[in-house]
Amino acid sequence: MLSIKQIILGFFSLIGIAILALFLVTGWYTVDESEQAALITFGRVDETITEPGLKFKLPWPIQKAEVLPVSTNSLRVGYETTEEGEVAEYNDEAKMITGDENILFVDLVVQWRITNPENYLFNADDPENILYQASSASLRGVIGNSEVDDVLTDQRAEIEGTVLESLTELLEQYQIGVTVLDVKLQNVELPTEEVRKAFTAVTDAREERLTKINEAKKYRNREMNEAEGEKDAVISRAEGKKAERIERARGEASRFTALYNEYINEPEVTRERLVLETLQDVLPNAELYILDSQQDTVNYLPIRPLERQSGEASVEGKQKTNESKKSGEKGGKEDGR
């Protein structure tokens, strides 16, 4: 029979073997590059391991390692996908009512990451389900405050930003250890084909209206520019005529003042001079004669023909003088040779 000492030694040997087996089974773990590990000691997270490799710890139940993904995860709200990544069908979460009481099918993709492993493991039983419900609630709240035109046309970026802000505030309150990186609206559709066609017709009409408005504004701007240019030209011509008339009036006033001064000094001479100048202006082609009315035979002296003859004679004299000068210069050159 075995002695008590042998029994006790065997018992401790079994305990040692059990501890060694536990250490071999639960005393090591691995962390990949896309993972992180939360080292739990007696139910409390002592350390977060992010460096990849083979790691060792105290055996269970003293320490426990929870390996979690560190990469970005995707969460789909409102639809299910096939193996090829296409939308298979919408679920109840996709059906929403807009602020102007229209029904839409809206689906959303949420990009999220685990940033606090302790909160992710111990603050919620199913943090991904909480994230799903919070995403759906945020999307419904934003769509419910938006109009259908904004959701279907050019306000999608603003709606995505608002959903992201609302979802971030909810997750800060829940403290489930995840951070939302981005949200994207995938498909926004009307419930029936008839409604989609009607909305497409309305959208086309709105775009045509905007096109007509832009064309009308372009035409108005062109006509206004032409009218402004014509107005400036008329004003410029009017200012030029104004300046011309003012200068002419000043010249006539100066001339009248000069004539008046001469009239004060020699009234008779000035009066006769004005009469003669007026006759010359009124009758520019009239012939002037000097008559002697004291003789029976009328003798006259034609002034205009004499003026013309004297002018022609002076011209001929100048020509002869020029010719004589040229001949003299030529003779001098020949003598020099």
Backbone torsions as a table, in degrees:
resi	resn	phi	psi	omega
1	MET	NA	151.8	-179.9
2	LEU	-78.5	143.4	177.5
3	SER	-82.7	167.9	-179.9
4	ILE	-63.1	-37.1	-179.5
5	LYS	-63.4	-40.6	179.0
6	GLN	-66.7	-38.2	179.6
7	ILE	-65.0	-45.4	-179.8
8	ILE	-63.7	-42.0	178.9
9	LEU	-63.1	-40.3	177.6
10	GLY	-64.8	-38.1	179.8
11	PHE	-63.2	-48.5	179.1
12	PHE	-65.7	-30.7	176.2
13	SER	-64.8	-41.7	177.3
14	LEU	-63.1	-40.1	178.6
15	ILE	-63.0	-44.1	179.0
16	GLY	-61.3	-42.0	178.6
17	ILE	-64.5	-39.0	180.0
18	ALA	-65.1	-42.3	179.1
19	ILE	-64.6	-41.6	178.4
20	LEU	-63.1	-40.5	178.9
21	ALA	-64.9	-42.4	177.1
22	LEU	-61.5	-40.3	-179.5
23	PHE	-65.7	-41.6	179.5
24	LEU	-66.5	-33.4	-177.5
25	VAL	-85.5	-43.4	-172.4
26	THR	-116.8	6.4	-175.5
27	GLY	-94.8	6.3	177.6
28	TRP	-145.8	156.8	-179.8
29	TYR	-157.2	163.6	-179.2
30	THR	-120.3	148.0	177.7
31	VAL	-125.1	120.5	177.3
32	ASP	-81.7	174.2	-179.6
33	GLU	-67.2	-25.9	-179.4
34	SER	-98.3	18.3	-176.7
35	GLU	-130.6	164.7	171.7
36	GLN	-139.3	153.6	-176.0
37	ALA	-125.4	136.4	173.8
38	ALA	-101.8	116.7	-179.1
39	LEU	-88.1	113.6	-173.7
40	ILE	-106.4	124.4	177.7
41	THR	-116.0	114.3	-178.4
42	PHE	50.8	45.6	174.3
43	GLY	81.7	12.0	-179.5
44	ARG	-131.4	136.8	179.7
45	VAL	-76.5	116.2	179.2
46	ASP	-93.6	-32.7	-172.6
47	GLU	-154.5	148.7	174.2
48	THR	-112.9	120.8	-176.7
49	ILE	-99.2	123.0	177.8
50	THR	-115.8	-15.7	-179.9
51	GLU	-77.9	131.3	-179.1
52	PRO	-73.8	154.8	177.2
53	GLY	138.5	-174.3	178.5
54	LEU	-86.8	126.8	-176.5
55	LYS	-121.8	152.0	179.2
56	PHE	-120.5	151.7	-179.8
57	LYS	-150.9	173.7	174.6
58	LEU	-71.4	146.7	-175.5
59	PRO	-67.3	160.8	174.6
60	TRP	-64.9	140.4	11.7
61	PRO	-98.0	15.2	-178.2
62	ILE	-72.9	-52.4	179.7
63	GLN	-126.6	153.5	-179.0
64	LYS	-143.4	141.2	-179.8
65	ALA	-116.3	123.5	176.2
66	GLU	-105.8	113.9	-179.7
67	VAL	-90.1	125.0	-176.7
68	LEU	-125.0	151.4	177.8
69	PRO	-72.0	142.0	176.5
70	VAL	-105.7	-10.0	-179.2
71	SER	-78.1	174.5	-179.3
72	THR	-79.0	135.1	179.1
73	ASN	-110.8	157.1	179.5
74	SER	-116.8	139.2	177.5
75	LEU	-126.4	127.6	-178.8
76	ARG	-101.7	132.0	179.5
77	VAL	-121.7	119.6	172.9
78	GLY	103.4	-7.6	-178.5
79	TYR	-156.7	162.9	175.4
80	GLU	-115.8	147.6	-177.9
81	THR	-114.4	156.5	176.0
82	THR	-87.7	-179.1	178.4
83	GLU	-66.5	-26.4	178.0
84	GLU	-81.8	-2.3	179.3
85	GLY	89.3	6.8	179.3
86	GLU	-89.7	158.1	179.8
87	VAL	-71.0	122.3	-179.1
88	ALA	-87.7	-51.2	-179.9
89	GLU	-163.3	156.1	176.0
90	TYR	-90.3	147.7	174.4
91	ASN	-107.2	-174.5	-175.9
92	ASP	-64.4	-25.9	-179.2
93	GLU	-68.4	-19.9	-177.0
94	ALA	-80.6	-21.7	-176.9
95	LYS	-83.0	119.7	-175.2
96	MET	-136.8	159.1	178.9
97	ILE	-113.8	129.7	-179.5
98	THR	-81.3	175.6	-179.3
99	GLY	-67.0	-25.0	176.8
100	ASP	-99.4	25.6	170.6
101	GLU	64.1	45.6	172.0
102	ASN	-115.7	148.0	-178.6
103	ILE	-95.9	134.9	178.7
104	LEU	-134.8	153.3	167.6
105	PHE	-103.2	115.5	-175.4
106	VAL	-126.1	129.5	175.9
107	ASP	-122.3	152.7	-170.6
108	LEU	-137.9	144.4	173.2
109	VAL	-117.0	127.9	-178.3
110	VAL	-112.4	125.3	175.1
111	GLN	-97.9	120.3	-175.0
112	TRP	-139.2	165.7	-177.6
113	ARG	-148.5	147.5	176.3
114	ILE	-80.3	119.1	-179.4
115	THR	-114.9	-14.1	177.5
116	ASN	-137.0	93.3	-175.6
117	PRO	-60.3	-35.6	-178.2
118	GLU	-63.4	-47.8	178.3
119	ASN	-65.4	-36.6	-179.6
120	TYR	-65.2	-34.4	-176.2
121	LEU	-85.8	-33.4	-169.1
122	PHE	-116.8	-15.5	-177.4
123	ASN	-89.0	-13.1	-179.2
124	ALA	-148.9	145.8	179.0
125	ASP	-75.3	-37.2	-180.0
126	ASP	-138.7	81.6	-175.7
127	PRO	-63.3	-30.9	179.7
128	GLU	-68.3	-36.2	176.6
129	ASN	-67.3	-38.9	176.5
130	ILE	-63.1	-41.7	177.8
131	LEU	-62.5	-40.0	178.6
132	TYR	-62.2	-48.1	-178.5
133	GLN	-65.9	-38.5	178.7
134	ALA	-66.6	-37.8	178.2
135	SER	-65.6	-43.5	178.8
136	SER	-63.3	-42.3	-179.9
137	ALA	-65.2	-42.4	179.5
138	SER	-63.7	-42.9	180.0
139	LEU	-64.4	-43.5	179.3
140	ARG	-63.5	-39.1	179.8
141	GLY	-64.8	-40.5	-179.6
142	VAL	-71.8	-44.0	179.1
143	ILE	-63.4	-37.3	179.5
144	GLY	-66.5	-19.4	177.6
145	ASN	-102.2	7.9	-178.4
146	SER	-116.2	158.7	175.6
147	GLU	-90.5	156.0	-175.5
148	VAL	-63.7	-35.1	179.4
149	ASP	-63.4	-39.8	-179.0
150	ASP	-66.7	-38.8	-177.8
151	VAL	-69.6	-36.7	-174.7
152	LEU	-88.0	-14.1	-173.8
153	THR	-114.9	-106.1	-165.0
154	ASP	-107.6	13.4	-178.4
155	GLN	-110.8	17.6	-176.3
156	ARG	-67.7	-38.5	-179.8
157	ALA	-63.5	-41.6	178.4
158	GLU	-65.5	-37.5	179.3
159	ILE	-66.3	-42.4	177.9
160	GLU	-61.7	-41.2	177.9
161	GLY	-63.7	-40.1	179.0
162	THR	-66.9	-40.7	177.7
163	VAL	-62.2	-42.2	179.1
164	LEU	-62.0	-43.3	178.4
165	GLU	-63.6	-45.1	-179.6
166	SER	-63.8	-43.1	-179.4
167	LEU	-66.6	-38.6	178.1
168	THR	-62.6	-41.3	178.1
169	GLU	-63.4	-41.0	179.0
170	LEU	-64.0	-43.1	-178.6
171	LEU	-68.1	-31.5	174.5
172	GLU	-65.0	-33.3	177.1
173	GLN	-74.2	-39.3	-176.0
174	TYR	-75.3	-29.4	179.3
175	GLN	54.8	55.7	-179.9
176	ILE	-100.5	6.5	172.1
177	GLY	82.3	15.4	178.8
178	VAL	-119.5	154.3	177.9
179	THR	-126.6	131.2	178.1
180	VAL	-86.5	125.9	-179.0
181	LEU	-90.4	-39.3	-176.5
182	ASP	-164.4	155.7	173.4
183	VAL	-131.4	143.7	-178.5
184	LYS	-138.1	129.0	171.4
185	LEU	-76.3	126.3	-178.8
186	GLN	-89.0	-66.7	-178.6
187	ASN	-129.5	135.7	174.4
188	VAL	-126.2	113.5	-173.4
189	GLU	-132.7	154.4	172.7
190	LEU	-82.7	156.9	-169.9
191	PRO	-70.0	-33.9	-175.8
192	THR	-127.2	161.7	179.8
193	GLU	-66.1	-37.7	179.7
194	GLU	-64.1	-42.7	178.6
195	VAL	-66.7	-38.5	178.6
196	ARG	-63.2	-41.7	178.4
197	LYS	-64.1	-41.7	179.3
198	ALA	-63.6	-42.2	179.9
199	PHE	-68.1	-36.4	176.8
200	THR	-62.9	-40.7	177.3
201	ALA	-62.9	-40.8	178.4
202	VAL	-64.5	-41.6	179.2
203	THR	-63.5	-42.2	178.4
204	ASP	-63.8	-40.6	178.4
205	ALA	-64.0	-38.7	178.9
206	ARG	-65.5	-42.6	178.6
207	GLU	-64.4	-39.3	177.5
208	GLU	-64.8	-38.5	178.0
209	ARG	-62.7	-43.7	178.8
210	LEU	-63.8	-37.2	177.8
211	THR	-63.9	-44.5	178.7
212	LYS	-63.6	-39.9	178.8
213	ILE	-63.3	-43.0	179.5
214	ASN	-65.0	-40.4	177.7
215	GLU	-64.4	-41.3	178.8
216	ALA	-64.1	-39.9	177.3
217	LYS	-64.5	-39.7	178.4
218	LYS	-62.6	-44.4	178.2
219	TYR	-64.0	-41.6	178.7
220	ARG	-62.6	-43.6	179.6
221	ASN	-63.6	-40.0	179.0
222	ARG	-64.5	-46.1	179.8
223	GLU	-64.5	-38.8	178.8
224	MET	-65.6	-38.6	177.7
225	ASN	-64.6	-42.6	177.5
226	GLU	-64.0	-42.0	178.8
227	ALA	-64.2	-38.8	177.4
228	GLU	-64.4	-40.8	178.1
229	GLY	-65.0	-42.9	177.9
230	GLU	-64.5	-39.4	178.3
231	LYS	-62.3	-43.9	178.9
232	ASP	-62.9	-38.2	178.9
233	ALA	-65.8	-42.8	178.7
234	VAL	-62.9	-42.3	179.3
235	ILE	-64.2	-40.2	180.0
236	SER	-64.7	-43.6	177.9
237	ARG	-64.5	-40.0	179.3
238	ALA	-64.1	-40.7	178.4
239	GLU	-65.7	-37.1	177.1
240	GLY	-64.7	-44.9	177.6
241	LYS	-63.7	-37.0	178.5
242	LYS	-61.8	-47.9	179.8
243	ALA	-63.4	-39.7	179.2
244	GLU	-62.7	-45.2	-179.0
245	ARG	-67.2	-36.2	178.1
246	ILE	-64.3	-43.8	179.6
247	GLU	-66.4	-39.6	177.6
248	ARG	-63.4	-42.3	179.2
249	ALA	-63.8	-38.8	177.8
250	ARG	-65.2	-40.8	177.8
251	GLY	-63.6	-43.8	178.3
252	GLU	-64.8	-37.1	177.8
253	ALA	-66.3	-40.1	177.9
254	SER	-64.6	-41.4	178.4
255	ARG	-63.7	-43.0	179.0
256	PHE	-63.0	-39.6	178.5
257	THR	-63.7	-41.1	178.5
258	ALA	-64.3	-43.7	178.0
259	LEU	-63.0	-38.1	-179.5
260	TYR	-65.7	-39.9	177.9
261	ASN	-63.8	-41.1	177.2
262	GLU	-66.2	-37.6	178.7
263	TYR	-64.0	-37.0	177.5
264	ILE	-63.3	-39.2	-178.7
265	ASN	-76.4	-47.2	-177.7
266	GLU	-133.7	85.1	-175.6
267	PRO	-65.7	-43.1	-176.9
268	GLU	-67.0	-47.5	-179.4
269	VAL	-62.3	-43.2	-179.6
270	THR	-64.4	-39.5	179.6
271	ARG	-63.6	-45.9	179.6
272	GLU	-64.6	-38.7	179.1
273	ARG	-63.0	-41.9	178.6
274	LEU	-64.6	-38.6	178.6
275	VAL	-63.8	-45.1	179.9
276	LEU	-64.9	-42.0	178.2
277	GLU	-64.8	-36.1	178.0
278	THR	-67.0	-42.5	177.7
279	LEU	-63.3	-38.0	179.5
280	GLN	-66.0	-36.0	177.4
281	ASP	-72.3	-38.0	-177.7
282	VAL	-76.0	-40.4	-177.4
283	LEU	-120.3	75.1	-175.5
284	PRO	-71.3	-25.6	-176.7
285	ASN	-102.3	11.0	-178.3
286	ALA	-73.2	144.6	176.6
287	GLU	-87.5	137.4	-179.4
288	LEU	-105.2	133.8	178.5
289	TYR	-130.9	147.2	173.5
290	ILE	-107.6	118.7	-174.9
291	LEU	-112.1	148.8	172.9
292	ASP	-113.8	104.2	-175.5
293	SER	-84.4	-0.2	-178.9
294	GLN	-82.9	-18.2	-179.4
295	GLN	-98.8	155.2	178.2
296	ASP	-70.1	-41.1	177.1
297	THR	-84.5	126.5	-175.5
298	VAL	-79.4	115.6	174.2
299	ASN	-104.2	133.9	-179.2
300	TYR	-136.8	154.7	179.9
301	LEU	-121.2	110.3	-179.9
302	PRO	-73.6	115.9	-175.5
303	ILE	-75.8	-48.9	-175.1
304	ARG	-61.2	-50.1	178.5
305	PRO	-59.6	-39.0	179.2
306	LEU	-64.4	-38.6	177.8
307	GLU	-63.3	-40.4	-179.4
308	ARG	-67.0	-42.4	179.3
309	GLN	-62.9	-42.5	178.8
310	SER	-64.8	-35.6	178.3
311	GLY	-68.0	-42.7	177.9
312	GLU	-64.1	-40.3	179.7
313	ALA	-63.9	-40.3	178.4
314	SER	-64.5	-36.9	178.5
315	VAL	-66.0	-43.6	179.8
316	GLU	-64.7	-37.4	178.5
317	GLY	-63.2	-40.8	178.1
318	LYS	-64.2	-40.4	179.2
319	GLN	-63.5	-44.5	179.7
320	LYS	-63.4	-40.8	179.4
321	THR	-61.6	-42.5	179.4
322	ASN	-64.3	-38.9	-179.8
323	GLU	-67.2	-39.9	179.3
324	SER	-65.1	-37.8	178.2
325	LYS	-63.9	-43.7	179.9
326	LYS	-62.8	-42.2	179.4
327	SER	-65.2	-39.6	178.1
328	GLY	-63.3	-41.9	178.7
329	GLU	-64.5	-37.4	179.6
330	LYS	-66.4	-43.2	178.3
331	GLY	-62.7	-39.5	178.6
332	GLY	-63.2	-39.5	178.6
333	LYS	-64.1	-40.1	-179.6
334	GLU	-67.5	-39.9	177.7
335	ASP	-63.2	-37.4	178.6
336	GLY	-63.2	-36.2	177.8
337	ARG	-66.1	NA	NA
